[in-house]
Amino acid sequence: MKSSELGLSAMYRILKKAGANRVSDESADELRKTIEEIAEEIAKSAVDLVSETKPKRVTVMGEDIRNSWLQKEKESNMDRFKVI
């Protein structure tokens, strides 16, 4: 089993703050997996953005994370307009 970067107790707190009266172990674990997948995608995208800068940077900044998130959000919104 793969080790997690995020604590399970934080997932319980997030779900409780969102208004859940009760939180199952399965839901907290699923939230953790989902958040980690999304975070990994954003991080990879941010690293790609940094590697394309001129002059080339090696440090990922907060702005890179925000830009990566905005880019992913824009791409997902564009998916809604694709003709099937």
Summary of the structure (lengths in Angstrom):
residues: 84
radius of gyration: 16.5
end to end distance: 37.8
largest distance: 50.8
contacts: 174
relative contact order: 0.10
helix: 65%
strand: 0%
